[in-house]
């Protein structure tokens, strides 16, 4: 009976670690994407200013 309990505990632990790793990966991707969006917004603002002159 305890053999199954150990196996279940290992599976749950691996799932938690995988979920945490996925969270870290996606949060890093989100940060990078946000920086790229901000850079594009700055470029568009600069381009708009040049067209008005």
HTML snippet that shows the backbone in 3Dmol.js (N, CA, C, O; Angstrom):
<script src="https://3Dmol.org/build/3Dmol-min.js"></script>
<div id="view" style="width:600px;height:400px;position:relative"></div>
<script>
const pdb = `
ATOM      1  N   UNK A   1       0.823  -1.199   0.000  1.00  0.00           N
ATOM      2  CA  UNK A   1       0.000   0.000   0.000  1.00  0.00           C
ATOM      3  C   UNK A   1       0.866   1.261   0.000  1.00  0.00           C
ATOM      4  O   UNK A   1       0.564   2.218  -0.713  1.00  0.00           O
ATOM      5  N   UNK A   2       1.923   1.268   0.784  1.00  0.00           N
ATOM      6  CA  UNK A   2       2.767   2.444   0.864  1.00  0.00           C
ATOM      7  C   UNK A   2       3.589   2.651  -0.396  1.00  0.00           C
ATOM      8  O   UNK A   2       4.044   3.764  -0.658  1.00  0.00           O
ATOM      9  N   UNK A   3       3.785   1.609  -1.172  1.00  0.00           N
ATOM     10  CA  UNK A   3       4.504   1.749  -2.438  1.00  0.00           C
ATOM     11  C   UNK A   3       3.736   2.671  -3.376  1.00  0.00           C
ATOM     12  O   UNK A   3       4.332   3.522  -4.036  1.00  0.00           O
ATOM     13  N   UNK A   4       2.433   2.509  -3.440  1.00  0.00           N
ATOM     14  CA  UNK A   4       1.606   3.378  -4.277  1.00  0.00           C
ATOM     15  C   UNK A   4       1.609   4.807  -3.754  1.00  0.00           C
ATOM     16  O   UNK A   4       1.588   5.760  -4.533  1.00  0.00           O
ATOM     17  N   UNK A   5       1.637   4.952  -2.437  1.00  0.00           N
ATOM     18  CA  UNK A   5       1.649   6.284  -1.841  1.00  0.00           C
ATOM     19  C   UNK A   5       2.931   7.024  -2.184  1.00  0.00           C
ATOM     20  O   UNK A   5       2.893   8.221  -2.467  1.00  0.00           O
ATOM     21  N   UNK A   6       4.048   6.346  -2.164  1.00  0.00           N
ATOM     22  CA  UNK A   6       5.330   6.948  -2.520  1.00  0.00           C
ATOM     23  C   UNK A   6       5.314   7.347  -3.991  1.00  0.00           C
ATOM     24  O   UNK A   6       5.771   8.432  -4.350  1.00  0.00           O
ATOM     25  N   UNK A   7       4.797   6.484  -4.823  1.00  0.00           N
ATOM     26  CA  UNK A   7       4.716   6.784  -6.251  1.00  0.00           C
ATOM     27  C   UNK A   7       3.837   8.004  -6.510  1.00  0.00           C
ATOM     28  O   UNK A   7       4.185   8.864  -7.319  1.00  0.00           O
ATOM     29  N   UNK A   8       2.719   8.076  -5.835  1.00  0.00           N
ATOM     30  CA  UNK A   8       1.822   9.228  -5.991  1.00  0.00           C
ATOM     31  C   UNK A   8       2.516  10.499  -5.511  1.00  0.00           C
ATOM     32  O   UNK A   8       2.396  11.539  -6.159  1.00  0.00           O
ATOM     33  N   UNK A   9       3.229  10.442  -4.406  1.00  0.00           N
ATOM     34  CA  UNK A   9       3.955  11.609  -3.889  1.00  0.00           C
ATOM     35  C   UNK A   9       5.017  12.060  -4.879  1.00  0.00           C
ATOM     36  O   UNK A   9       5.213  13.260  -5.071  1.00  0.00           O
ATOM     37  N   UNK A  10       5.704  11.118  -5.506  1.00  0.00           N
ATOM     38  CA  UNK A  10       6.723  11.468  -6.497  1.00  0.00           C
ATOM     39  C   UNK A  10       6.076  12.125  -7.709  1.00  0.00           C
ATOM     40  O   UNK A  10       6.578  13.129  -8.214  1.00  0.00           O
ATOM     41  N   UNK A  11       4.975  11.570  -8.175  1.00  0.00           N
ATOM     42  CA  UNK A  11       4.284  12.135  -9.337  1.00  0.00           C
ATOM     43  C   UNK A  11       3.783  13.539  -9.036  1.00  0.00           C
ATOM     44  O   UNK A  11       3.921  14.435  -9.869  1.00  0.00           O
ATOM     45  N   UNK A  12       3.206  13.742  -7.866  1.00  0.00           N
ATOM     46  CA  UNK A  12       2.709  15.072  -7.491  1.00  0.00           C
ATOM     47  C   UNK A  12       3.862  16.060  -7.396  1.00  0.00           C
ATOM     48  O   UNK A  12       3.739  17.195  -7.856  1.00  0.00           O
ATOM     49  N   UNK A  13       4.970  15.652  -6.812  1.00  0.00           N
ATOM     50  CA  UNK A  13       6.136  16.533  -6.698  1.00  0.00           C
ATOM     51  C   UNK A  13       6.675  16.910  -8.072  1.00  0.00           C
ATOM     52  O   UNK A  13       7.008  18.071  -8.312  1.00  0.00           O
ATOM     53  N   UNK A  14       6.763  15.941  -8.968  1.00  0.00           N
ATOM     54  CA  UNK A  14       7.255  16.221 -10.319  1.00  0.00           C
ATOM     55  C   UNK A  14       6.301  17.175 -11.033  1.00  0.00           C
ATOM     56  O   UNK A  14       6.747  18.079 -11.739  1.00  0.00           O
ATOM     57  N   UNK A  15       4.998  16.984 -10.858  1.00  0.00           N
ATOM     58  CA  UNK A  15       4.025  17.875 -11.496  1.00  0.00           C
ATOM     59  C   UNK A  15       4.150  19.301 -10.960  1.00  0.00           C
ATOM     60  O   UNK A  15       4.073  20.260 -11.728  1.00  0.00           O
ATOM     61  N   UNK A  16       4.342  19.446  -9.638  1.00  0.00           N
ATOM     62  CA  UNK A  16       4.513  20.786  -9.066  1.00  0.00           C
ATOM     63  C   UNK A  16       5.776  21.452  -9.603  1.00  0.00           C
ATOM     64  O   UNK A  16       5.767  22.638  -9.933  1.00  0.00           O
ATOM     65  N   UNK A  17       6.853  20.690  -9.687  1.00  0.00           N
ATOM     66  CA  UNK A  17       8.101  21.246 -10.210  1.00  0.00           C
ATOM     67  C   UNK A  17       7.953  21.636 -11.679  1.00  0.00           C
ATOM     68  O   UNK A  17       8.463  22.674 -12.100  1.00  0.00           O
ATOM     69  N   UNK A  18       7.267  20.817 -12.452  1.00  0.00           N
ATOM     70  CA  UNK A  18       7.042  21.136 -13.861  1.00  0.00           C
ATOM     71  C   UNK A  18       6.176  22.380 -14.001  1.00  0.00           C
ATOM     72  O   UNK A  18       6.434  23.223 -14.860  1.00  0.00           O
ATOM     73  N   UNK A  19       5.162  22.500 -13.173  1.00  0.00           N
ATOM     74  CA  UNK A  19       4.290  23.681 -13.216  1.00  0.00           C
ATOM     75  C   UNK A  19       5.064  24.940 -12.852  1.00  0.00           C
ATOM     76  O   UNK A  19       4.898  25.981 -13.488  1.00  0.00           O
ATOM     77  N   UNK A  20       5.904  24.847 -11.837  1.00  0.00           N
ATOM     78  CA  UNK A  20       6.700  26.000 -11.425  1.00  0.00           C
ATOM     79  C   UNK A  20       7.696  26.379 -12.521  1.00  0.00           C
ATOM     80  O   UNK A  20       7.893  27.563 -12.796  1.00  0.00           O
ATOM     81  N   UNK A  21       8.317  25.391 -13.140  1.00  0.00           N
ATOM     82  CA  UNK A  21       9.236  25.662 -14.243  1.00  0.00           C
ATOM     83  C   UNK A  21       8.530  26.325 -15.413  1.00  0.00           C
ATOM     84  O   UNK A  21       9.061  27.257 -16.017  1.00  0.00           O
ATOM     85  N   UNK A  22       7.336  25.846 -15.733  1.00  0.00           N
ATOM     86  CA  UNK A  22       6.557  26.440 -16.816  1.00  0.00           C
ATOM     87  C   UNK A  22       6.185  27.885 -16.486  1.00  0.00           C
ATOM     88  O   UNK A  22       6.233  28.755 -17.355  1.00  0.00           O
ATOM     89  N   UNK A  23       5.815  28.138 -15.232  1.00  0.00           N
ATOM     90  CA  UNK A  23       5.502  29.504 -14.802  1.00  0.00           C
ATOM     91  C   UNK A  23       6.716  30.418 -14.971  1.00  0.00           C
ATOM     92  O   UNK A  23       6.588  31.530 -15.483  1.00  0.00           O
ATOM     93  N   UNK A  24       7.882  29.959 -14.548  1.00  0.00           N
ATOM     94  CA  UNK A  24       9.092  30.779 -14.687  1.00  0.00           C
ATOM     95  C   UNK A  24       9.403  31.053 -16.151  1.00  0.00           C
ATOM     96  O   UNK A  24       9.772  32.171 -16.512  1.00  0.00           O
ATOM     97  N   UNK A  25       9.255  30.040 -16.992  1.00  0.00           N
ATOM     98  CA  UNK A  25       9.528  30.197 -18.423  1.00  0.00           C
ATOM     99  C   UNK A  25       8.571  31.211 -19.053  1.00  0.00           C
ATOM    100  O   UNK A  25       9.003  32.105 -19.780  1.00  0.00           O
ATOM    101  N   UNK A  26       7.283  31.073 -18.776  1.00  0.00           N
ATOM    102  CA  UNK A  26       6.313  31.981 -19.394  1.00  0.00           C
ATOM    103  C   UNK A  26       6.424  33.397 -18.833  1.00  0.00           C
ATOM    104  O   UNK A  26       6.176  34.362 -19.557  1.00  0.00           O
ATOM    105  N   UNK A  27       6.788  33.540 -17.571  1.00  0.00           N
ATOM    106  CA  UNK A  27       6.941  34.892 -17.029  1.00  0.00           C
ATOM    107  C   UNK A  27       8.141  35.588 -17.665  1.00  0.00           C
ATOM    108  O   UNK A  27       8.106  36.797 -17.894  1.00  0.00           O
ATOM    109  N   UNK A  28       9.194  34.840 -17.950  1.00  0.00           N
ATOM    110  CA  UNK A  28      10.348  35.422 -18.632  1.00  0.00           C
ATOM    111  C   UNK A  28       9.981  35.811 -20.061  1.00  0.00           C
ATOM    112  O   UNK A  28      10.383  36.872 -20.541  1.00  0.00           O
ATOM    113  N   UNK A  29       9.230  34.966 -20.731  1.00  0.00           N
ATOM    114  CA  UNK A  29       8.784  35.267 -22.086  1.00  0.00           C
ATOM    115  C   UNK A  29       7.890  36.510 -22.091  1.00  0.00           C
ATOM    116  O   UNK A  29       7.990  37.346 -22.989  1.00  0.00           O
ATOM    117  N   UNK A  30       7.028  36.628 -21.098  1.00  0.00           N
ATOM    118  CA  UNK A  30       6.143  37.786 -21.000  1.00  0.00           C
ATOM    119  C   UNK A  30       6.954  39.067 -20.823  1.00  0.00           C
ATOM    120  O   UNK A  30       6.661  40.087 -21.447  1.00  0.00           O
ATOM    121  N   UNK A  31       7.964  39.008 -19.980  1.00  0.00           N
ATOM    122  CA  UNK A  31       8.803  40.183 -19.735  1.00  0.00           C
ATOM    123  C   UNK A  31       9.521  40.599 -21.020  1.00  0.00           C
ATOM    124  O   UNK A  31       9.588  41.787 -21.339  1.00  0.00           O
ATOM    125  N   UNK A  32      10.051  39.633 -21.750  1.00  0.00           N
ATOM    126  CA  UNK A  32      10.748  39.917 -23.005  1.00  0.00           C
ATOM    127  C   UNK A  32       9.789  40.498 -24.038  1.00  0.00           C
ATOM    128  O   UNK A  32      10.119  41.462 -24.729  1.00  0.00           O
ATOM    129  N   UNK A  33       8.612  39.913 -24.137  1.00  0.00           N
ATOM    130  CA  UNK A  33       7.611  40.399 -25.085  1.00  0.00           C
ATOM    131  C   UNK A  33       7.171  41.819 -24.736  1.00  0.00           C
ATOM    132  O   UNK A  33       6.979  42.645 -25.629  1.00  0.00           O
ATOM    133  N   UNK A  34       7.012  42.107 -23.450  1.00  0.00           N
ATOM    134  CA  UNK A  34       6.617  43.449 -23.021  1.00  0.00           C
ATOM    135  C   UNK A  34       7.698  44.465 -23.382  1.00  0.00           C
ATOM    136  O   UNK A  34       7.380  45.581 -23.794  1.00  0.00           O
ATOM    137  N   UNK A  35       8.956  44.101 -23.234  1.00  0.00           N
ATOM    138  CA  UNK A  35      10.041  45.006 -23.606  1.00  0.00           C
ATOM    139  C   UNK A  35      10.037  45.269 -25.110  1.00  0.00           C
ATOM    140  O   UNK A  35      10.283  46.395 -25.542  1.00  0.00           O
ATOM    141  N   UNK A  36       9.763  44.244 -25.905  1.00  0.00           N
ATOM    142  CA  UNK A  36       9.714  44.429 -27.355  1.00  0.00           C
ATOM    143  C   UNK A  36       8.545  45.319 -27.760  1.00  0.00           C
ATOM    144  O   UNK A  36       8.684  46.153 -28.655  1.00  0.00           O
ATOM    145  N   UNK A  37       7.402  45.151 -27.116  1.00  0.00           N
ATOM    146  CA  UNK A  37       6.239  45.995 -27.409  1.00  0.00           C
ATOM    147  C   UNK A  37       6.549  47.447 -27.060  1.00  0.00           C
ATOM    148  O   UNK A  37       6.220  48.352 -27.827  1.00  0.00           O
ATOM    149  N   UNK A  38       7.171  47.673 -25.924  1.00  0.00           N
ATOM    150  CA  UNK A  38       7.528  49.040 -25.530  1.00  0.00           C
ATOM    151  C   UNK A  38       8.520  49.659 -26.511  1.00  0.00           C
ATOM    152  O   UNK A  38       8.423  50.843 -26.831  1.00  0.00           O
ATOM    153  N   UNK A  39       9.474  48.855 -26.989  1.00  0.00           N
ATOM    154  CA  UNK A  39      10.441  49.365 -27.966  1.00  0.00           C
ATOM    155  C   UNK A  39       9.729  49.727 -29.266  1.00  0.00           C
ATOM    156  O   UNK A  39      10.036  50.754 -29.871  1.00  0.00           O
ATOM    157  N   UNK A  40       8.790  48.906 -29.698  1.00  0.00           N
ATOM    158  CA  UNK A  40       8.030  49.218 -30.909  1.00  0.00           C
ATOM    159  C   UNK A  40       7.189  50.476 -30.737  1.00  0.00           C
ATOM    160  O   UNK A  40       7.087  51.288 -31.657  1.00  0.00           O
ATOM    161  N   UNK A  41       6.584  50.639 -29.560  1.00  0.00           N
ATOM    162  CA  UNK A  41       5.800  51.850 -29.301  1.00  0.00           C
ATOM    163  C   UNK A  41       6.687  53.087 -29.376  1.00  0.00           C
ATOM    164  O   UNK A  41       6.291  54.111 -29.933  1.00  0.00           O
ATOM    165  N   UNK A  42       7.895  52.988 -28.809  1.00  0.00           N
ATOM    166  CA  UNK A  42       8.808  54.138 -28.872  1.00  0.00           C
ATOM    167  C   UNK A  42       9.192  54.440 -30.321  1.00  0.00           C
ATOM    168  O   UNK A  42       9.249  55.605 -30.715  1.00  0.00           O
ATOM    169  N   UNK A  43       9.455  53.406 -31.108  1.00  0.00           N
ATOM    170  CA  UNK A  43       9.804  53.612 -32.519  1.00  0.00           C
ATOM    171  C   UNK A  43       8.645  54.240 -33.278  1.00  0.00           C
ATOM    172  O   UNK A  43       8.850  55.120 -34.114  1.00  0.00           O
ATOM    173  N   UNK A  44       7.431  53.791 -32.991  1.00  0.00           N
ATOM    174  CA  UNK A  44       6.271  54.366 -33.672  1.00  0.00           C
ATOM    175  C   UNK A  44       6.071  55.819 -33.279  1.00  0.00           C
ATOM    176  O   UNK A  44       5.712  56.641 -34.122  1.00  0.00           O
ATOM    177  N   UNK A  45       6.293  56.144 -32.028  1.00  0.00           N
ATOM    178  CA  UNK A  45       6.159  57.531 -31.590  1.00  0.00           C
ATOM    179  C   UNK A  45       7.200  58.419 -32.256  1.00  0.00           C
ATOM    180  O   UNK A  45       6.904  59.552 -32.634  1.00  0.00           O
ATOM    181  N   UNK A  46       8.405  57.910 -32.398  1.00  0.00           N
ATOM    182  CA  UNK A  46       9.459  58.680 -33.064  1.00  0.00           C
ATOM    183  C   UNK A  46       9.106  58.841 -34.532  1.00  0.00           C
ATOM    184  O   UNK A  46       9.263  59.932 -35.081  1.00  0.00           O
ATOM    185  N   UNK A  47       8.639  57.796 -35.174  1.00  0.00           N
ATOM    186  CA  UNK A  47       8.268  57.876 -36.584  1.00  0.00           C
ATOM    187  C   UNK A  47       7.115  58.838 -36.802  1.00  0.00           C
ATOM    188  O   UNK A  47       7.110  59.578 -37.786  1.00  0.00           O
ATOM    189  N   UNK A  48       6.130  58.844 -35.900  1.00  0.00           N
ATOM    190  CA  UNK A  48       4.996  59.769 -36.028  1.00  0.00           C
ATOM    191  C   UNK A  48       5.459  61.217 -35.906  1.00  0.00           C
ATOM    192  O   UNK A  48       4.957  62.092 -36.612  1.00  0.00           O
ATOM    193  N   UNK A  49       6.405  61.470 -35.023  1.00  0.00           N
ATOM    194  CA  UNK A  49       6.921  62.816 -34.864  1.00  0.00           C
ATOM    195  C   UNK A  49       7.650  63.309 -36.088  1.00  0.00           C
ATOM    196  O   UNK A  49       7.602  64.502 -36.387  1.00  0.00           O
ATOM    197  N   UNK A  50       8.327  62.426 -36.811  1.00  0.00           N
ATOM    198  CA  UNK A  50       9.059  62.809 -38.016  1.00  0.00           C
ATOM    199  C   UNK A  50       8.102  63.124 -39.162  1.00  0.00           C
ATOM    200  O   UNK A  50       8.400  63.999 -39.975  1.00  0.00           O
ATOM    201  N   UNK A  51       6.964  62.440 -39.251  1.00  0.00           N
ATOM    202  CA  UNK A  51       6.021  62.638 -40.342  1.00  0.00           C
ATOM    203  C   UNK A  51       5.274  63.973 -40.242  1.00  0.00           C
ATOM    204  O   UNK A  51       4.848  64.519 -41.260  1.00  0.00           O
ATOM    205  N   UNK A  52       5.116  64.491 -39.047  1.00  0.00           N
ATOM    206  CA  UNK A  52       4.332  65.707 -38.849  1.00  0.00           C
ATOM    207  C   UNK A  52       5.098  66.954 -39.265  1.00  0.00           C
ATOM    208  O   UNK A  52       4.476  67.996 -39.471  1.00  0.00           O
ATOM    209  N   UNK A  53       6.394  66.898 -39.395  1.00  0.00           N
ATOM    210  CA  UNK A  53       7.190  68.084 -39.708  1.00  0.00           C
ATOM    211  C   UNK A  53       7.122  68.424 -41.128  1.00  0.00           C
ATOM    212  O   UNK A  53       7.737  69.399 -41.560  1.00  0.00           O
TER     213      UNK A  53
END
`;
const viewer = $3Dmol.createViewer("view");
viewer.addModel(pdb, "pdb");
viewer.setStyle({}, {cartoon: {color: "spectrum"}});
viewer.zoomTo();
viewer.render();
</script>
